Amino acid sequence: MAEADAAQDIREVAHILASEDLDDAAAEEGVSEAMWLIKEPSAREELSGSLGIEVADACRDDDGYVRSLSLFLNALVLEVEAVSDTGGTAPTHTCKNLAKAVCHLIVRSATVDPTEVDMVQEAMDILAENLQDEYVLGSIVTEAFLTVARSPISHSNRGDYGPALILAFHMYKVAPPPVNADDQKGNSTREGPSDAFRRDVMDLFGRRVFVLGGAAKPATP
């Protein structure tokens, strides 16, 4: 499949998956096609651009939200696998923007068209299913979500830091760094990697809340 074709096709299929009242047969066909398309880097890049936000904003019912969330996260997993395959350890622009689309979708599902589905838990389950104990891949995903949480707050992303921090922390828990035996034998009072990560996340959360004050937008139902 030509990369240009994959980019164009994912645009059409992603909007179909976000559609309201999509019948089961059409949904199954759309999901199958989308999972095939996102194997192409150009399709993942297209999805990580303005298309991701467009698709999130097009969702109107629970099924559309869940299908779109699955699409974004599966594309993110494939992107971090591609990064790792080339020896990379940092999230690409595509990784960061897919994480941003995930967070935007979750916030929208809680504030614009409230869903009965716990979208944060749904996202946590998908990440755990794909990346349990995969530290290298998980660390790239974690950093992608932390990048979203660190982004300067604007009118369009005021609630994104919430799910971003939750999913970063969750990813760190399901794919923790390997235990260093030498560290365990060392000073027990020394801060370990997990404690340092937890402290950094809470510090970032505190700074986000401080900036927003009483105007903080809820990130979960």
Phi and psi in degrees as a GROMACS rama.xvg file:
@    title "Ramachandran Plot"
@    xaxis  label "Phi"
@    yaxis  label "Psi"
@TYPE xy
-66.9607  143.235  ALA-2
-61.4244  -38.1863  GLU-3
-62.458  -39.667  ALA-4
-65.0938  -41.0587  ASP-5
-63.071  -41.0335  ALA-6
-64.5368  -41.4054  ALA-7
-69.7221  -42.2205  GLN-8
-67.0025  -37.7561  ASP-9
-66.4794  -30.3087  ILE-10
-61.6175  -45.6827  ARG-11
-68.186  -46.6026  GLU-12
-67.4319  -39.0169  VAL-13
-62.2896  -39.5231  ALA-14
-68.4046  -35.3457  HIS-15
-62.7374  -44.6483  ILE-16
-64.4244  -26.8808  LEU-17
-82.4185  -8.40651  ALA-18
-63.1182  149.514  SER-19
-82.1912  143.034  GLU-20
57.6542  38.2419  ASP-21
-73.8902  130.146  LEU-22
-72.0687  161.869  ASP-23
-59.0401  -42.0206  ASP-24
-64.9808  -44.2897  ALA-25
-67.3307  -37.6523  ALA-26
-65.1889  -44.872  ALA-27
-62.4984  -42.1203  GLU-28
-65.1923  -42.1175  GLU-29
-64.9535  -43.0252  GLY-30
-62.9636  -44.3272  VAL-31
-60.9556  -44.5107  SER-32
-66.5683  -41.7991  GLU-33
-62.9812  -42.4002  ALA-34
-64.4713  -29.9654  MET-35
-74.4956  -42.6454  TRP-36
-64.5612  -40.1985  LEU-37
-72.7813  -1.01813  ILE-38
-69.0991  -21.1744  LYS-39
-86.5775  129.354  GLU-40
-55.3109  -36.2924  PRO-41
-65.9226  -34.3031  SER-42
-69.37  -40.2104  ALA-43
-65.962  -39.56  ARG-44
-64.6418  -42.3405  GLU-45
-61.4719  -42.9152  GLU-46
-66.6062  -28.7018  LEU-47
-82.1863  -8.84905  SER-48
-85.4581  -147.504  GLY-49
-62.6664  -22.3774  SER-50
-58.2001  -41.3752  LEU-51
-58.3319  -44.7361  GLY-52
-68.8907  -38.7551  ILE-53
-59.1026  -45.312  GLU-54
-65.1077  -44.626  VAL-55
-58.8369  -42.3493  ALA-56
-71.9758  -18.816  ASP-57
-84.0541  -14.0681  ALA-58
-68.5635  138.943  CYS-59
-131.454  -19.4536  ARG-60
-131.502  169.303  ASP-61
-56.179  -45.3506  ASP-62
-62.8823  -40.4084  ASP-63
-63.4849  -41.3314  GLY-64
-63.2957  -45.2847  TYR-65
-66.7208  -42.5198  VAL-66
-62.8388  -42.54  ARG-67
-68.2139  -39.6384  SER-68
-60.6008  -45.1322  LEU-69
-61.9557  -40.3709  SER-70
-62.5303  -48.5174  LEU-71
-60.9965  -45.7509  PHE-72
-71.4968  -37.7103  LEU-73
-66.6962  -35.8551  ASN-74
-65.3665  -39.3903  ALA-75
-63.0989  -43.8682  LEU-76
-60.9043  -44.804  VAL-77
-64.6047  -35.8426  LEU-78
-67.6635  -42.6492  GLU-79
-69.8634  -31.2233  VAL-80
-64.0766  -39.6631  GLU-81
-65.8922  -39.2778  ALA-82
-61.3132  -48.1051  VAL-83
-64.4968  -36.9629  SER-84
-62.7929  -25.4226  ASP-85
-97.2147  9.22959  THR-86
86.7963  6.43139  GLY-87
-78.1029  154.925  GLY-88
-130.612  -0.255026  THR-89
-115.473  146.218  ALA-90
-66.8773  139.958  PRO-91
-77.9184  172.327  THR-92
-58.1402  -38.8656  HIS-93
-62.9434  -43.4407  THR-94
-56.8698  -49.4639  CYS-95
-63.148  -40.7383  LYS-96
-73.4826  -31.1625  ASN-97
-67.1659  -40.0605  LEU-98
-62.307  -39.1337  ALA-99
-63.0211  -42.1399  LYS-100
-62.9727  -40.1888  ALA-101
-58.8308  -48.3878  VAL-102
-66.7479  -40.813  CYS-103
-61.0885  -42.505  HIS-104
-62.7611  -44.3996  LEU-105
-63.845  -44.9353  ILE-106
-62.7981  -43.2364  VAL-107
-62.2976  -39.4084  ARG-108
-66.7465  -18.5384  SER-109
-99.3691  -19.885  ALA-110
-121.834  -30.3918  THR-111
-99.2176  -54.6541  VAL-112
-124.16  77.8627  ASP-113
-53.2523  132.694  PRO-114
-103.92  161.525  THR-115
-84.6045  -13.8069  GLU-116
-86.1023  137.207  VAL-117
-78.9977  97.1077  ASP-118
-69.443  -31.7855  MET-119
-64.3685  -45.8046  VAL-120
-64.1515  -38.7839  GLN-121
-59.3504  -44.3304  GLU-122
-64.8314  -42.1067  ALA-123
-60.8212  -40.6169  MET-124
-65.8625  -42.1718  ASP-125
-64.6128  -43.1033  ILE-126
-64.7686  -42.532  LEU-127
-65.3498  -39.6616  ALA-128
-63.2115  -36.2732  GLU-129
-91.6908  -28.1253  ASN-130
-129.107  17.2055  LEU-131
-54.3749  125.251  GLN-132
64.2555  13.3733  ASP-133
-95.3329  80.4308  GLU-134
-60.111  -46.029  TYR-135
-61.3361  -48.3896  VAL-136
-66.7797  -42.3165  LEU-137
-62.6441  -35.9317  GLY-138
-67.071  -31.5815  SER-139
-69.4017  -42.8477  ILE-140
-63.0825  -44.6114  VAL-141
-56.2381  -46.9105  THR-142
-66.7488  -33.5717  GLU-143
-62.5639  -43.8852  ALA-144
-71.2914  -35.3289  PHE-145
-65.295  -32.9871  LEU-146
-62.1837  -40.5263  THR-147
-62.8452  -43.9463  VAL-148
-65.1169  -30.518  ALA-149
-82.9768  -12.0737  ARG-150
-60.3349  140.377  SER-151
-54.238  136.076  PRO-152
-76.4664  130.951  ILE-153
-131.941  178.665  SER-154
-61.2775  -33.1717  HIS-155
-83.9947  -12.9181  SER-156
-131.024  24.8076  ASN-157
-61.3508  -29.4941  ARG-158
-100.981  -3.56867  GLY-159
-64.4005  -28.0158  ASP-160
-62.046  -29.1881  TYR-161
-61.586  -64.7589  GLY-162
-62.8666  -29.459  PRO-163
-62.0782  -45.7737  ALA-164
-68.4935  -40.5494  LEU-165
-61.9704  -46.381  ILE-166
-72.2191  -33.2647  LEU-167
-63.8261  -45.0514  ALA-168
-66.3516  -41.0096  PHE-169
-62.3183  -43.6031  HIS-170
-63.5165  -37.8116  MET-171
-65.574  -33.762  TYR-172
-74.2541  -39.5392  LYS-173
-82.9411  -17.5025  VAL-174
-134.18  66.8678  ALA-175
-72.2066  160.887  PRO-176
-66.6719  151.755  PRO-177
-62.4324  146.484  PRO-178
-75.5073  129.789  VAL-179
-96.1974  113.818  ASN-180
-59.9312  -35.9651  ALA-181
-64.9688  -36.9172  ASP-182
-65.7062  -37.9912  ASP-183
-65.1616  -33.1718  GLN-184
-80.2005  -13.6431  LYS-185
-78.4296  -158.572  GLY-186
-64.7064  119.5  ASN-187
-68.3037  -16.2875  SER-188
-87.8864  -8.74038  THR-189
-73.5925  138.551  ARG-190
-68.428  127.19  GLU-191
-86.2171  172.46  GLY-192
-57.8768  -40.5989  PRO-193
-65.5381  -42.567  SER-194
-64.4182  -40.8724  ASP-195
-64.7973  -41.2885  ALA-196
-64.4611  -45.8522  PHE-197
-59.3437  -42.3544  ARG-198
-64.3429  -41.7423  ARG-199
-64.6431  -40.799  ASP-200
-64.657  -45.229  VAL-201
-65.9495  -35.5808  MET-202
-65.1194  -42.3573  ASP-203
-65.3424  -41.0896  LEU-204
-60.9244  -45.1013  PHE-205
-60.7313  -39.9387  GLY-206
-68.9053  -36.3073  ARG-207
-64.327  -47.1824  ARG-208
-63.8436  -38.734  VAL-209
-61.6187  -42.8868  PHE-210
-65.7903  -42.0003  VAL-211
-79.4108  -30.844  LEU-212
59.6021  -137.462  GLY-213
-75.1546  -3.88388  GLY-214
-92.6894  7.3484  ALA-215
-60.3108  128.597  ALA-216
-83.6911  133.079  LYS-217
-62.4084  142.104  PRO-218
-106.46  -4.74727  ALA-219
-136.153  157.836  THR-220
